[in-house]
């Protein structure tokens, strides 16, 4: 068994999805490992990671629409719809700051994935995405820890 630990820099263009699959496969291939486990971690609290559909872009749009509805940018009110709007107290980096943290908490910041023959073991229509929850572009850092042989 061997280990390989690296960091990947990912530039986002604002809210939405960035496909990481090719970059992850390049990093796995360059490690020399053929089979094992890849642990991927987003080192931020306002973006997340997901394995999802890579063939139909409507899936990613629908996911964004759903999460926006679940976590509105302007604040929260009772699920019954009654009562006044409660604005988020944490808005140090702008109005999308706290909604991004909530969206990250509801999703995930780490993934454990198998790889085989130097490539991620994914289904035909699957890709690994960084899901940016902030409105503006960000440079994101990911940790990739590979354990295998």
VMD Tcl script that builds the backbone (N, CA, C; Angstrom):
set m [mol new atoms 447]
animate dup $m
set s [atomselect $m all]
$s set {name element resname resid chain x y z} {
  {N N UNK 1 A 0.842 -1.195 0.000}
  {CA C UNK 1 A 0.000 0.000 0.000}
  {C C UNK 1 A 0.877 1.245 0.000}
  {N N UNK 2 A 0.427 2.217 -0.793}
  {CA C UNK 2 A 1.097 3.506 -0.843}
  {C C UNK 2 A 0.058 4.596 -0.671}
  {N N UNK 3 A 0.554 5.789 -0.335}
  {CA C UNK 3 A -0.317 6.958 -0.211}
  {C C UNK 3 A 0.197 8.079 -1.092}
  {N N UNK 4 A -0.723 8.922 -1.502}
  {CA C UNK 4 A -0.381 10.113 -2.283}
  {C C UNK 4 A -1.331 11.216 -1.824}
  {N N UNK 5 A -0.774 12.334 -1.379}
  {CA C UNK 5 A -1.584 13.454 -0.909}
  {C C UNK 5 A -1.261 14.673 -1.765}
  {N N UNK 6 A -2.302 15.298 -2.300}
  {CA C UNK 6 A -2.086 16.480 -3.125}
  {C C UNK 6 A -3.207 17.481 -2.900}
  {N N UNK 7 A -2.959 18.687 -3.374}
  {CA C UNK 7 A -3.975 19.744 -3.361}
  {C C UNK 7 A -4.257 20.152 -4.789}
  {N N UNK 8 A -5.522 20.384 -5.061}
  {CA C UNK 8 A -5.947 20.844 -6.373}
  {C C UNK 8 A -6.570 22.218 -6.227}
  {N N UNK 9 A -6.191 23.134 -7.100}
  {CA C UNK 9 A -6.813 24.457 -7.142}
  {C C UNK 9 A -7.873 24.426 -8.232}
  {N N UNK 10 A -9.066 24.905 -7.887}
  {CA C UNK 10 A -10.179 24.911 -8.834}
  {C C UNK 10 A -10.750 26.320 -8.895}
  {N N UNK 11 A -10.798 26.870 -10.093}
  {CA C UNK 11 A -11.394 28.187 -10.307}
  {C C UNK 11 A -12.863 28.005 -10.668}
  {N N UNK 12 A -13.749 28.644 -9.898}
  {CA C UNK 12 A -15.169 28.595 -10.233}
  {C C UNK 12 A -15.559 29.906 -10.912}
  {N N UNK 13 A -16.699 29.893 -11.565}
  {CA C UNK 13 A -17.160 31.117 -12.227}
  {C C UNK 13 A -18.369 31.699 -11.504}
  {N N UNK 14 A -18.557 31.298 -10.261}
  {CA C UNK 14 A -19.717 31.724 -9.484}
  {C C UNK 14 A -20.613 30.537 -9.237}
  {N N UNK 15 A -21.820 30.805 -8.759}
  {CA C UNK 15 A -22.751 29.734 -8.399}
  {C C UNK 15 A -22.903 28.736 -9.539}
  {N N UNK 16 A -22.793 27.457 -9.185}
  {CA C UNK 16 A -22.955 26.422 -10.188}
  {C C UNK 16 A -21.961 25.291 -9.994}
  {N N UNK 17 A -21.824 24.485 -11.033}
  {CA C UNK 17 A -21.066 23.248 -10.965}
  {C C UNK 17 A -19.805 23.313 -11.822}
  {N N UNK 18 A -18.717 22.768 -11.284}
  {CA C UNK 18 A -17.472 22.610 -12.014}
  {C C UNK 18 A -17.129 21.130 -12.027}
  {N N UNK 19 A -17.027 20.542 -13.211}
  {CA C UNK 19 A -16.716 19.116 -13.353}
  {C C UNK 19 A -15.247 18.889 -13.005}
  {N N UNK 20 A -15.000 18.055 -12.006}
  {CA C UNK 20 A -13.656 17.761 -11.524}
  {C C UNK 20 A -13.111 16.439 -12.042}
  {N N UNK 21 A -13.925 15.665 -12.733}
  {CA C UNK 21 A -13.597 14.285 -13.061}
  {C C UNK 21 A -12.269 14.149 -13.802}
  {N N UNK 22 A -12.078 14.903 -14.864}
  {CA C UNK 22 A -10.846 14.783 -15.658}
  {C C UNK 22 A -9.617 15.164 -14.824}
  {N N UNK 23 A -9.713 16.234 -14.040}
  {CA C UNK 23 A -8.582 16.663 -13.208}
  {C C UNK 23 A -8.249 15.606 -12.155}
  {N N UNK 24 A -9.270 14.993 -11.575}
  {CA C UNK 24 A -9.039 13.942 -10.578}
  {C C UNK 24 A -8.388 12.733 -11.232}
  {N N UNK 25 A -8.871 12.345 -12.403}
  {CA C UNK 25 A -8.274 11.209 -13.103}
  {C C UNK 25 A -6.819 11.476 -13.480}
  {N N UNK 26 A -6.493 12.705 -13.875}
  {CA C UNK 26 A -5.101 13.056 -14.173}
  {C C UNK 26 A -4.222 12.916 -12.926}
  {N N UNK 27 A -4.744 13.385 -11.802}
  {CA C UNK 27 A -3.973 13.315 -10.555}
  {C C UNK 27 A -3.780 11.867 -10.121}
  {N N UNK 28 A -4.808 11.049 -10.246}
  {CA C UNK 28 A -4.688 9.631 -9.905}
  {C C UNK 28 A -3.655 8.974 -10.812}
  {N N UNK 29 A -3.734 9.226 -12.107}
  {CA C UNK 29 A -2.789 8.630 -13.063}
  {C C UNK 29 A -1.358 9.053 -12.748}
  {N N UNK 30 A -1.153 10.333 -12.419}
  {CA C UNK 30 A 0.205 10.809 -12.146}
  {C C UNK 30 A 0.771 10.255 -10.833}
  {N N UNK 31 A -0.098 9.775 -9.955}
  {CA C UNK 31 A 0.367 9.201 -8.686}
  {C C UNK 31 A 1.019 7.837 -8.878}
  {N N UNK 32 A 0.703 7.182 -9.988}
  {CA C UNK 32 A 1.226 5.844 -10.222}
  {C C UNK 32 A 0.403 4.747 -9.571}
  {N N UNK 33 A -0.581 5.126 -8.788}
  {CA C UNK 33 A -1.439 4.128 -8.150}
  {C C UNK 33 A -2.464 3.622 -9.159}
  {N N UNK 34 A -2.758 2.345 -9.098}
  {CA C UNK 34 A -3.695 1.749 -10.041}
  {C C UNK 34 A -5.055 1.440 -9.429}
  {N N UNK 35 A -5.075 1.109 -8.148}
  {CA C UNK 35 A -6.314 0.699 -7.490}
  {C C UNK 35 A -6.301 1.167 -6.045}
  {N N UNK 36 A -7.451 1.679 -5.605}
  {CA C UNK 36 A -7.513 2.122 -4.220}
  {C C UNK 36 A -8.699 3.024 -3.947}
  {N N UNK 37 A -8.521 3.854 -2.947}
  {CA C UNK 37 A -9.557 4.771 -2.491}
  {C C UNK 37 A -9.042 6.201 -2.622}
  {N N UNK 38 A -9.900 7.073 -3.127}
  {CA C UNK 38 A -9.605 8.500 -3.219}
  {C C UNK 38 A -10.515 9.229 -2.241}
  {N N UNK 39 A -9.929 9.975 -1.335}
  {CA C UNK 39 A -10.689 10.804 -0.404}
  {C C UNK 39 A -10.521 12.251 -0.847}
  {N N UNK 40 A -11.622 12.884 -1.241}
  {CA C UNK 40 A -11.612 14.248 -1.746}
  {C C UNK 40 A -12.303 15.155 -0.741}
  {N N UNK 41 A -11.668 16.273 -0.390}
  {CA C UNK 41 A -12.217 17.198 0.595}
  {C C UNK 41 A -12.131 18.623 0.053}
  {N N UNK 42 A -13.256 19.340 0.081}
  {CA C UNK 42 A -13.272 20.769 -0.241}
  {C C UNK 42 A -12.872 21.517 1.022}
  {N N UNK 43 A -11.857 22.355 0.930}
  {CA C UNK 43 A -11.310 23.040 2.100}
  {C C UNK 43 A -11.964 24.409 2.297}
  {N N UNK 44 A -13.283 24.441 2.161}
  {CA C UNK 44 A -14.050 25.680 2.271}
  {C C UNK 44 A -15.419 25.381 2.878}
  {N N UNK 45 A -16.073 26.418 3.405}
  {CA C UNK 45 A -17.392 26.241 4.028}
  {C C UNK 45 A -18.525 26.826 3.204}
  {N N UNK 46 A -18.264 27.160 1.951}
  {CA C UNK 46 A -19.336 27.712 1.120}
  {C C UNK 46 A -19.365 27.097 -0.279}
  {N N UNK 47 A -18.857 25.881 -0.387}
  {CA C UNK 47 A -18.987 25.081 -1.602}
  {C C UNK 47 A -19.055 23.625 -1.155}
  {N N UNK 48 A -19.511 22.769 -2.037}
  {CA C UNK 48 A -19.617 21.363 -1.679}
  {C C UNK 48 A -19.231 20.486 -2.861}
  {N N UNK 49 A -19.287 19.187 -2.625}
  {CA C UNK 49 A -18.930 18.192 -3.630}
  {C C UNK 49 A -20.119 17.274 -3.862}
  {N N UNK 50 A -20.268 16.805 -5.096}
  {CA C UNK 50 A -21.346 15.871 -5.400}
  {C C UNK 50 A -20.952 14.986 -6.575}
  {N N UNK 51 A -21.472 13.777 -6.572}
  {CA C UNK 51 A -21.408 12.904 -7.738}
  {C C UNK 51 A -22.788 12.958 -8.340}
  {N N UNK 52 A -22.857 13.335 -9.622}
  {CA C UNK 52 A -24.174 13.482 -10.226}
  {C C UNK 52 A -24.124 13.304 -11.731}
  {N N UNK 53 A -25.271 13.502 -12.335}
  {CA C UNK 53 A -25.507 13.343 -13.779}
  {C C UNK 53 A -24.556 14.213 -14.602}
  {N N UNK 54 A -23.944 13.612 -15.639}
  {CA C UNK 54 A -23.059 14.394 -16.500}
  {C C UNK 54 A -23.553 14.497 -17.943}
  {N N UNK 55 A -24.710 13.924 -18.251}
  {CA C UNK 55 A -25.185 13.907 -19.638}
  {C C UNK 55 A -26.227 14.987 -19.925}
  {N N UNK 56 A -27.086 15.262 -18.983}
  {CA C UNK 56 A -28.174 16.208 -19.203}
  {C C UNK 56 A -28.001 17.410 -18.275}
  {N N UNK 57 A -27.625 18.570 -18.797}
  {CA C UNK 57 A -27.382 19.750 -17.953}
  {C C UNK 57 A -28.618 20.227 -17.193}
  {N N UNK 58 A -29.793 19.773 -17.582}
  {CA C UNK 58 A -31.013 20.164 -16.852}
  {C C UNK 58 A -31.003 19.621 -15.430}
  {N N UNK 59 A -30.325 18.504 -15.214}
  {CA C UNK 59 A -30.235 17.941 -13.865}
  {C C UNK 59 A -29.542 18.933 -12.940}
  {N N UNK 60 A -28.425 19.479 -13.378}
  {CA C UNK 60 A -27.678 20.431 -12.553}
  {C C UNK 60 A -28.463 21.722 -12.348}
  {N N UNK 61 A -29.168 22.173 -13.365}
  {CA C UNK 61 A -30.023 23.367 -13.212}
  {C C UNK 61 A -31.142 23.105 -12.200}
  {N N UNK 62 A -31.759 21.925 -12.287}
  {CA C UNK 62 A -32.836 21.594 -11.346}
  {C C UNK 62 A -32.319 21.481 -9.914}
  {N N UNK 63 A -31.125 20.935 -9.737}
  {CA C UNK 63 A -30.538 20.865 -8.395}
  {C C UNK 63 A -30.322 22.269 -7.828}
  {N N UNK 64 A -29.820 23.170 -8.654}
  {CA C UNK 64 A -29.610 24.552 -8.227}
  {C C UNK 64 A -30.934 25.206 -7.855}
  {N N UNK 65 A -31.948 25.026 -8.679}
  {CA C UNK 65 A -33.274 25.602 -8.418}
  {C C UNK 65 A -33.841 25.079 -7.104}
  {N N UNK 66 A -33.699 23.784 -6.880}
  {CA C UNK 66 A -34.213 23.174 -5.652}
  {C C UNK 66 A -33.510 23.739 -4.419}
  {N N UNK 67 A -32.178 23.813 -4.463}
  {CA C UNK 67 A -31.448 24.293 -3.294}
  {C C UNK 67 A -31.702 25.774 -3.036}
  {N N UNK 68 A -31.880 26.556 -4.098}
  {CA C UNK 68 A -32.248 27.970 -3.915}
  {C C UNK 68 A -33.605 28.101 -3.225}
  {N N UNK 69 A -34.546 27.244 -3.600}
  {CA C UNK 69 A -35.876 27.284 -2.976}
  {C C UNK 69 A -35.797 26.828 -1.520}
  {N N UNK 70 A -34.983 25.831 -1.257}
  {CA C UNK 70 A -34.846 25.294 0.099}
  {C C UNK 70 A -34.144 26.284 1.030}
  {N N UNK 71 A -33.153 27.008 0.486}
  {CA C UNK 71 A -32.376 27.973 1.265}
  {C C UNK 71 A -32.422 29.318 0.537}
  {N N UNK 72 A -33.472 30.099 0.775}
  {CA C UNK 72 A -33.594 31.391 0.093}
  {C C UNK 72 A -32.494 32.359 0.516}
  {N N UNK 73 A -32.086 33.177 -0.411}
  {CA C UNK 73 A -30.992 34.114 -0.149}
  {C C UNK 73 A -31.387 35.215 0.829}
  {N N UNK 74 A -32.629 35.653 0.824}
  {CA C UNK 74 A -33.021 36.816 1.624}
  {C C UNK 74 A -33.212 36.527 3.110}
  {N N UNK 75 A -33.329 35.251 3.497}
  {CA C UNK 75 A -33.546 34.897 4.895}
  {C C UNK 75 A -34.501 33.731 4.985}
  {N N UNK 76 A -34.993 33.471 6.179}
  {CA C UNK 76 A -35.875 32.317 6.378}
  {C C UNK 76 A -37.174 32.745 7.055}
  {N N UNK 77 A -38.182 31.967 6.788}
  {CA C UNK 77 A -39.429 32.098 7.535}
  {C C UNK 77 A -39.886 30.694 7.880}
  {N N UNK 78 A -40.875 30.578 8.685}
  {CA C UNK 78 A -41.395 29.286 9.097}
  {C C UNK 78 A -41.741 28.450 7.868}
  {N N UNK 79 A -41.565 27.148 7.962}
  {CA C UNK 79 A -41.921 26.262 6.855}
  {C C UNK 79 A -43.403 26.341 6.520}
  {N N UNK 80 A -44.219 26.761 7.468}
  {CA C UNK 80 A -45.648 26.926 7.206}
  {C C UNK 80 A -45.903 28.157 6.334}
  {N N UNK 81 A -44.879 29.003 6.191}
  {CA C UNK 81 A -45.039 30.235 5.425}
  {C C UNK 81 A -45.576 31.380 6.254}
  {N N UNK 82 A -45.933 31.106 7.499}
  {CA C UNK 82 A -46.470 32.140 8.384}
  {C C UNK 82 A -45.324 32.826 9.119}
  {N N UNK 83 A -45.581 34.002 9.588}
  {CA C UNK 83 A -44.582 34.741 10.352}
  {C C UNK 83 A -43.722 35.605 9.460}
  {N N UNK 84 A -42.915 36.406 10.104}
  {CA C UNK 84 A -42.105 37.371 9.362}
  {C C UNK 84 A -40.809 36.734 8.878}
  {N N UNK 85 A -40.247 37.355 7.883}
  {CA C UNK 85 A -38.963 36.937 7.341}
  {C C UNK 85 A -37.873 37.268 8.352}
  {N N UNK 86 A -37.022 36.299 8.640}
  {CA C UNK 86 A -35.880 36.508 9.526}
  {C C UNK 86 A -34.628 36.567 8.650}
  {N N UNK 87 A -34.040 37.748 8.566}
  {CA C UNK 87 A -32.818 37.889 7.770}
  {C C UNK 87 A -31.669 37.172 8.476}
  {N N UNK 88 A -30.729 36.703 7.694}
  {CA C UNK 88 A -29.553 36.044 8.262}
  {C C UNK 88 A -28.699 37.070 8.992}
  {N N UNK 89 A -28.208 36.715 10.162}
  {CA C UNK 89 A -27.344 37.606 10.931}
  {C C UNK 89 A -25.928 37.649 10.342}
  {N N UNK 90 A -25.462 36.515 9.830}
  {CA C UNK 90 A -24.106 36.433 9.282}
  {C C UNK 90 A -24.132 36.826 7.809}
  {N N UNK 91 A -23.604 38.012 7.524}
  {CA C UNK 91 A -23.531 38.484 6.139}
  {C C UNK 91 A -22.226 39.234 5.904}
  {N N UNK 92 A -21.180 38.800 6.610}
  {CA C UNK 92 A -19.885 39.490 6.571}
  {C C UNK 92 A -19.325 39.645 5.162}
  {N N UNK 93 A -19.579 38.670 4.302}
  {CA C UNK 93 A -19.023 38.707 2.944}
  {C C UNK 93 A -20.107 38.944 1.895}
  {N N UNK 94 A -21.242 39.448 2.314}
  {CA C UNK 94 A -22.310 39.755 1.374}
  {C C UNK 94 A -23.563 38.938 1.623}
  {N N UNK 95 A -24.624 39.232 0.894}
  {CA C UNK 95 A -25.917 38.584 1.137}
  {C C UNK 95 A -25.955 37.103 0.785}
  {N N UNK 96 A -24.986 36.609 0.012}
  {CA C UNK 96 A -24.968 35.179 -0.321}
  {C C UNK 96 A -24.101 34.373 0.650}
  {N N UNK 97 A -23.538 35.031 1.663}
  {CA C UNK 97 A -22.608 34.384 2.592}
  {C C UNK 97 A -23.291 33.286 3.412}
  {N N UNK 98 A -24.284 33.629 4.202}
  {CA C UNK 98 A -24.932 32.640 5.058}
  {C C UNK 98 A -25.701 31.590 4.257}
  {N N UNK 99 A -26.440 31.958 3.200}
  {CA C UNK 99 A -27.096 30.909 2.414}
  {C C UNK 99 A -26.089 29.878 1.877}
  {N N UNK 100 A -24.895 30.326 1.499}
  {CA C UNK 100 A -23.877 29.395 1.010}
  {C C UNK 100 A -23.446 28.431 2.111}
  {N N UNK 101 A -23.288 28.913 3.342}
  {CA C UNK 101 A -22.913 28.036 4.458}
  {C C UNK 101 A -24.007 26.999 4.732}
  {N N UNK 102 A -25.260 27.424 4.695}
  {CA C UNK 102 A -26.367 26.487 4.931}
  {C C UNK 102 A -26.413 25.437 3.824}
  {N N UNK 103 A -26.262 25.866 2.581}
  {CA C UNK 103 A -26.295 24.930 1.452}
  {C C UNK 103 A -25.162 23.909 1.565}
  {N N UNK 104 A -24.001 24.350 2.017}
  {CA C UNK 104 A -22.886 23.425 2.220}
  {C C UNK 104 A -23.218 22.434 3.337}
  {N N UNK 105 A -23.814 22.913 4.418}
  {CA C UNK 105 A -24.168 22.028 5.532}
  {C C UNK 105 A -25.189 20.974 5.117}
  {N N UNK 106 A -26.045 21.300 4.168}
  {CA C UNK 106 A -27.067 20.353 3.710}
  {C C UNK 106 A -26.540 19.378 2.657}
  {N N UNK 107 A -25.386 19.644 2.112}
  {CA C UNK 107 A -24.807 18.769 1.093}
  {C C UNK 107 A -23.600 18.064 1.712}
  {N N UNK 108 A -22.435 18.107 1.099}
  {CA C UNK 108 A -21.254 17.488 1.708}
  {C C UNK 108 A -19.981 18.157 1.213}
  {N N UNK 109 A -18.952 18.116 2.026}
  {CA C UNK 109 A -17.665 18.688 1.631}
  {C C UNK 109 A -16.612 17.619 1.401}
  {N N UNK 110 A -16.981 16.341 1.497}
  {CA C UNK 110 A -16.005 15.281 1.240}
  {C C UNK 110 A -16.671 14.097 0.551}
  {N N UNK 111 A -15.866 13.415 -0.250}
  {CA C UNK 111 A -16.326 12.220 -0.960}
  {C C UNK 111 A -15.244 11.153 -0.862}
  {N N UNK 112 A -15.663 9.924 -0.656}
  {CA C UNK 112 A -14.768 8.773 -0.740}
  {C C UNK 112 A -15.132 8.004 -1.998}
  {N N UNK 113 A -14.168 7.843 -2.900}
  {CA C UNK 113 A -14.424 7.207 -4.189}
  {C C UNK 113 A -13.379 6.139 -4.473}
  {N N UNK 114 A -13.787 5.058 -5.081}
  {CA C UNK 114 A -12.847 4.017 -5.492}
  {C C UNK 114 A -12.234 4.382 -6.834}
  {N N UNK 115 A -11.021 3.899 -7.055}
  {CA C UNK 115 A -10.429 4.008 -8.387}
  {C C UNK 115 A -9.810 2.668 -8.763}
  {N N UNK 116 A -9.781 2.433 -10.071}
  {CA C UNK 116 A -9.300 1.173 -10.619}
  {C C UNK 116 A -8.621 1.461 -11.959}
  {N N UNK 117 A -7.501 0.800 -12.227}
  {CA C UNK 117 A -6.733 1.041 -13.456}
  {C C UNK 117 A -6.380 2.525 -13.616}
  {N N UNK 118 A -6.128 3.198 -12.478}
  {CA C UNK 118 A -5.687 4.584 -12.491}
  {C C UNK 118 A -6.767 5.605 -12.796}
  {N N UNK 119 A -8.050 5.199 -12.706}
  {CA C UNK 119 A -9.169 6.110 -12.990}
  {C C UNK 119 A -10.280 5.904 -11.962}
  {N N UNK 120 A -11.036 6.986 -11.710}
  {CA C UNK 120 A -12.181 6.872 -10.807}
  {C C UNK 120 A -13.155 5.818 -11.311}
  {N N UNK 121 A -13.735 5.096 -10.399}
  {CA C UNK 121 A -14.740 4.091 -10.720}
  {C C UNK 121 A -16.109 4.769 -10.617}
  {N N UNK 122 A -16.597 5.263 -11.754}
  {CA C UNK 122 A -17.873 5.985 -11.813}
  {C C UNK 122 A -18.803 5.297 -12.797}
  {N N UNK 123 A -20.103 5.517 -12.618}
  {CA C UNK 123 A -21.086 5.006 -13.563}
  {C C UNK 123 A -21.022 5.762 -14.879}
  {N N UNK 124 A -21.666 5.221 -15.882}
  {CA C UNK 124 A -21.640 5.786 -17.238}
  {C C UNK 124 A -22.006 7.258 -17.275}
  {N N UNK 125 A -23.014 7.656 -16.529}
  {CA C UNK 125 A -23.512 9.038 -16.594}
  {C C UNK 125 A -23.149 9.843 -15.351}
  {N N UNK 126 A -22.076 9.461 -14.673}
  {CA C UNK 126 A -21.684 10.150 -13.445}
  {C C UNK 126 A -20.429 10.991 -13.645}
  {N N UNK 127 A -20.380 12.103 -12.922}
  {CA C UNK 127 A -19.196 12.960 -12.842}
  {C C UNK 127 A -19.084 13.477 -11.414}
  {N N UNK 128 A -17.895 13.901 -11.047}
  {CA C UNK 128 A -17.641 14.509 -9.740}
  {C C UNK 128 A -17.611 16.023 -9.947}
  {N N UNK 129 A -18.416 16.723 -9.165}
  {CA C UNK 129 A -18.535 18.173 -9.311}
  {C C UNK 129 A -18.197 18.896 -8.014}
  {N N UNK 130 A -17.578 20.058 -8.149}
  {CA C UNK 130 A -17.538 21.043 -7.081}
  {C C UNK 130 A -18.767 21.919 -7.299}
  {N N UNK 131 A -19.559 22.082 -6.267}
  {CA C UNK 131 A -20.791 22.867 -6.350}
  {C C UNK 131 A -20.545 24.184 -5.626}
  {N N UNK 132 A -20.336 25.235 -6.379}
  {CA C UNK 132 A -20.089 26.571 -5.819}
  {C C UNK 132 A -21.422 27.165 -5.383}
  {N N UNK 133 A -21.479 27.613 -4.114}
  {CA C UNK 133 A -22.709 28.204 -3.575}
  {C C UNK 133 A -22.645 29.722 -3.496}
  {N N UNK 134 A -21.514 30.320 -3.813}
  {CA C UNK 134 A -21.379 31.774 -3.775}
  {C C UNK 134 A -21.648 32.347 -5.162}
  {N N UNK 135 A -22.112 33.601 -5.201}
  {CA C UNK 135 A -22.484 34.243 -6.467}
  {C C UNK 135 A -21.267 34.598 -7.322}
  {N N UNK 136 A -20.172 34.983 -6.690}
  {CA C UNK 136 A -19.016 35.411 -7.480}
  {C C UNK 136 A -18.000 34.268 -7.605}
  {N N UNK 137 A -17.097 34.422 -8.546}
  {CA C UNK 137 A -16.051 33.433 -8.796}
  {C C UNK 137 A -15.134 33.299 -7.580}
  {N N UNK 138 A -14.651 32.097 -7.367}
  {CA C UNK 138 A -13.715 31.822 -6.273}
  {C C UNK 138 A -12.639 30.852 -6.738}
  {N N UNK 139 A -11.482 30.970 -6.112}
  {CA C UNK 139 A -10.431 29.964 -6.262}
  {C C UNK 139 A -10.591 29.019 -5.088}
  {N N UNK 140 A -10.911 27.758 -5.362}
  {CA C UNK 140 A -11.155 26.769 -4.309}
  {C C UNK 140 A -9.992 25.786 -4.231}
  {N N UNK 141 A -9.724 25.336 -3.013}
  {CA C UNK 141 A -8.676 24.353 -2.782}
  {C C UNK 141 A -9.317 23.025 -2.351}
  {N N UNK 142 A -8.835 21.950 -2.950}
  {CA C UNK 142 A -9.307 20.619 -2.616}
  {C C UNK 142 A -8.123 19.782 -2.163}
  {N N UNK 143 A -8.368 18.927 -1.211}
  {CA C UNK 143 A -7.366 17.949 -0.803}
  {C C UNK 143 A -7.755 16.610 -1.408}
  {N N UNK 144 A -6.799 15.935 -2.026}
  {CA C UNK 144 A -7.025 14.607 -2.591}
  {C C UNK 144 A -6.030 13.653 -1.960}
  {N N UNK 145 A -6.543 12.693 -1.193}
  {CA C UNK 145 A -5.715 11.721 -0.513}
  {C C UNK 145 A -6.001 10.363 -1.148}
  {N N UNK 146 A -4.987 9.795 -1.771}
  {CA C UNK 146 A -5.114 8.496 -2.431}
  {C C UNK 146 A -4.397 7.433 -1.601}
  {N N UNK 147 A -5.073 6.316 -1.415}
  {CA C UNK 147 A -4.461 5.174 -0.722}
  {C C UNK 147 A -4.713 3.963 -1.618}
  {N N UNK 148 A -3.631 3.296 -1.997}
  {CA C UNK 148 A -3.804 2.147 -2.881}
  {C C UNK 148 A -2.489 1.520 -3.263}
  {N N UNK 149 A -2.539 0.805 -4.383}
  {CA C UNK 149 A -1.333 0.143 -4.887}
  {C C UNK 149 A -1.278 0.200 -6.389}
}
mol reanalyze $m
mol bondsrecalc $m
mol representation Tube
mol addrep $m
